[in-house]
């Protein structure tokens, strides 16, 4: 869910080390292949289910079991799809878990990983079922305008999710506690006061139980708005460097990046719903396969949504990198120096096995954050204008 977490800190995602080691390059190549396999696999499964018309068999099976009860039949049908895709992606997820261990980044035991997988699937199941029921209810109630209403409801839901994520969703997977460091809290409070910003707290994110990687983020909306900073980052960085990371996160807050991201997401989702409307109308009228209200067309919807998300990924990433650059510049201005920022970047790149200098096309297509090498050069040229770095 993009909009709930929105911006992770300087540490997130990462580019690769000065002159990137072979290990970082291999690690990121594997990560990209894994991501590609996940998308291609997802598209292939939906494509096969449609091409073979197994979707009609699933629908008939669900209807036989549920009888006249439409919602129950839809629930059963959706359960079949969710179990099928969940089971198929489990293999890739396990491979991802092994890669994290192979590169000595993960600290998670298999049992804990499996429990996280289970909880993740339970959440997907819950949200997936609710969303699917809503969409087909609207299709039946408003055959012309379901996609507009559906979009509006989904947007309200994402705002709600963004708000409750730090207190309800993230705690399902991670432990958080109020940052227990008076000096740092006082520094951040001073920064917030100068910026006229209302941050409701700074929390320590217990990431070390699962990974060696470090991260920081701005989370929540309104009363739940907070900065979280991982204990792994607190272990590695000194107070000046942590202050630089906090200043970057405060930059996201001051520039209202969370709300802007929700607005951009809203525009993209609107386009997505419009495409969905076209796709299911096409399936009913031209392909003559599934009526608009026939939920056997669900794999087509999933196919369309996946394709749109992949195609728009470079645009969304470019937008995210723009926000990240803004938050970086905010941090340099607030601190009046880039030294702590650069040394924090240096440490985090090493800690996260980041690619500091990925190929340009890789950065453009896949990175939500500018590569670390680029961020450091931008910082240095801000600090020493006119001097090429
Ligand atoms: Zn950021």
Boltz pocket constraint, residues with backbone or C-beta under 6 A from the ligand:
constraints:
  - pocket:
      binder: B
      contacts: [[A, 7], [A, 8], [A, 9], [A, 10], [A, 248], [A, 249], [A, 252], [A, 324], [A, 327]]
      max_distance: 6.0
